[in-house]
Amino acid sequence: MRIKLTSIMVDDQNRALKFYTEVLGFQKKRDIPVGEYKWLTVVSPEGPGDLELVLEPNANPAGKAFQKAMFEQAIPLAAFETSDLKAEFARLKALGVTFTQGPTKRGPVTIAVLSDTCGNLLQLYQPG
Amino acid sequence: MVLTRDVLARLCRARDLLCEEHAPSVREVARHVEISLFHFIRQFEAAFGVTPRQFRIGSRIQWAKRLLAVGRLSVTDVCMEVGFSSLGSFSDTFARRVGTRPSEYRRRARAMIQDSGMVPHPLEPGCLSLMALLPESGDAISEKRE
């Protein structure tokens, strides 16, 4: 058994693809139409190339309620590691990304929190 | 842009108001959450990726999808129920956002096997359940491992 897929629910898959690739810098891996929706995944250019993040349509009412509750409590639904948070924060801010928390030291990491514009908050973190 | 926790909470409250059955105007919502209209539109879009007006339309279309899938209302009745005043405008907006016209969406939805009053599963897929609807051939899920 291995960890191969993880997912995040998004309000709009087209907007999500644009944000996760053009803004965050991930790469599209699969884009397969499934009825009204798509099987849409991205990978990090920094690898591993076979660990995919599924950008799932947030179509189910239970998922919507969960996502909404987490957003309202300012709780991120995914975390991505970076080796230079300060530079990443500056790069993303210049691209117009909205943060709810700038780089802040928290225990063993420095974190920043941003909106993916698709209903989620994402945490960026730098160890050390 | 960095949004404070307080502004984020106000924007979430605004989002709830815009989802209501008889949603107030964008101007009224801005007033309700005590943000100037200019900043409200800008901050809402920055947080949620769409303007308040676009969000309200999207919310009405989602509501229409449910009614079309499981309700007994005609397309015209659904159009009125979700707050559109023109059937043409409703059909065009629905088609643009969903990819099919309301009557076709309803026909397809109702052709699916339904449990009592439940929206057919493929129309509201849950966590990763889309995987089961992918084509069986090809490498839709995984490449062959060496």
Contacts between the chains, C-beta under 8 A, distances in Angstrom:
chain1	res1	chain2	res2	distance
A	4	B	142	6.7
A	5	B	128	7.1
A	7	B	127	6.9
A	7	B	128	5.8
A	9	B	127	7.8
A	11	B	48	7.7
A	11	B	49	7.2
A	11	B	58	8.0
A	12	B	49	7.1
A	12	B	50	8.0
A	15	B	49	5.5
A	19	B	49	7.6
A	30	B	140	6.8
A	32	B	134	6.2
A	32	B	135	7.6
A	32	B	140	5.5
A	34	B	125	8.0
A	34	B	130	5.1
A	34	B	133	4.9
A	34	B	134	6.3
A	35	B	122	5.5
A	35	B	123	7.7
A	35	B	133	6.8
A	36	B	98	6.4
A	36	B	99	6.2
A	36	B	100	7.7
A	36	B	123	7.1
A	37	B	125	6.5
A	37	B	130	6.2
A	39	B	130	5.5
A	39	B	131	7.0
A	39	B	134	5.6
A	39	B	140	6.5
A	50	B	142	7.8
A	50	B	143	7.1
A	54	B	128	6.6
A	56	B	125	7.7
A	56	B	127	7.1
A	56	B	128	6.7
A	56	B	130	7.0
A	57	B	125	6.4
A	57	B	130	7.4
A	59	B	123	7.3
A	59	B	124	4.7
A	59	B	125	5.7
A	60	B	124	4.8
A	60	B	125	6.4
A	60	B	126	4.3
A	60	B	127	7.6
A	61	B	124	6.9
A	62	B	126	6.8
A	63	B	126	6.4
A	63	B	127	6.6
A	68	B	12	7.8
A	71	B	12	6.7
A	72	B	9	7.3
A	72	B	12	4.7
A	74	B	5	6.1
A	74	B	8	6.2
A	93	B	1	7.9
A	96	B	1	7.6
A	96	B	46	7.7
A	98	B	1	4.8
A	98	B	2	7.5
A	98	B	3	6.0
A	98	B	46	4.1
A	98	B	47	5.8
A	99	B	1	7.2
A	99	B	2	4.7
A	99	B	3	7.3
A	100	B	2	7.1
A	100	B	3	5.3
A	100	B	4	7.9
A	100	B	5	7.1
A	100	B	8	5.7
A	101	B	2	7.5
A	102	B	2	5.6
A	115	B	3	7.8
A	115	B	46	7.3
A	115	B	47	5.1
A	115	B	48	7.5
A	115	B	49	7.9
A	117	B	46	7.9
A	117	B	47	7.5
A	117	B	48	6.4
A	117	B	49	3.0
A	118	B	49	6.0
A	119	B	48	7.2
